[in-house]
Amino acid sequence: MNLDFEKTRRETIRWNLLRALDYARPEGTSEHVLLSVIQALYPDASQREVRREIDYLADRRLVQVSEQHTGTWKAELLRYGVDIVEYTVACDSGIARPKKVV
């Protein structure tokens, strides 16, 4: 697979996870819902891939992840994640946030 394609895919998945979690505020949502969102863009996306990108966003303190007793993950957007989605703060590299259309 082309490295540029892989990078674009990862960063696009991260942006779309943030957007999906913004729609799910304030409750957050399960990884199954997030997987469905990402599979609409990338039909071959896996649960592992979604978990990896959610973990990346959690490491950047944009989302909070909790594991439910069923073994599935639930994610919620944190304050800084909301700011990224709402374009009120700069977005560092690693997330394919489009330029704001004025």
N, C-alpha and C positions, 0 to 999 in steps of 0.2 A: 504494500500500500504506500502511496506517496506521502511523505512526511508533511508536506503542506496541507494535503487533504485531511490527514489525521489531526493536525493542529487546528485547522478550521472547524472540523467536526467537534472536537473537545470544547473549544471555546464557544461554538454555537449552542451546543447542548447546555453548557453552563448558563448562558444568557437565557435560554428558554426555560430552564429550571427556575431561575430567579423570577421570570415573568409569571410562570405557573403558580409559584408560591405567593406571589403578590396577589393574584386572583383568589387564592385560597385564604387570604388573611381574614380574620385574625386566628383562625383555628389551625392553619397548616393543613397538610394532606399526607396521604400514605405514598409510599414508593410505587405502589401499583398504579395509582393515578398519574404520578409523574412519568412512569414508564410508558403509559398510554400516550401522554403528550409527546414524549420524545420519539416514540415509534411512529407518530403521525409524520414526523420529519425524516426519520431514519428507520424504516421498517425493520432493519436488521439489528437495531439497538437491543442490548441485553440488560437484564436486571443488574448484573455486575458492573456494566458500564455506567449506568445511572447512579449506582451506589458510589462508584469511584469519583464521579463528578460532584455528587452531593457532599462527599467527604472533603473534596478540594474546597468547596464553598464554605463548609464548616470550619476548615483550618484557617480560612480568611475571615472568619467570624461574621459571615454574611447570613448564614443559616444555623439553626439549632436542630440537631438530630436526636431523636429519642427512639429507642428500640422498644417495640411493644411486646407483650408476653407471647404473642404469636410468632415472633421472630422477624416480623417485617419492620421496616423503618418508617418513621413519621418525621417530616421535616417542617420547620416553620421559619419564616423569614424574620431576621433580626433587624434592628433599627438601621444599621449601616447598609444592609441588603435593600431595605426600602429606599434609602437615599440613592443607592446605585440605580434602581429601577426607575425612580422618579427624576433622575438626572439632576439631583441637587448637590452631588459631590462628583469629583473626578473618578473615573474608573481605570484602575491600573490594568496593565496587560494581563492576559489570561482569560478574559471574558470578552466575547464578541458583541459588545454593546454597540448598536448602530449610532451614528451621529444623530443628535437631536435635530428634528425638523422643526423649524420655527414657523 
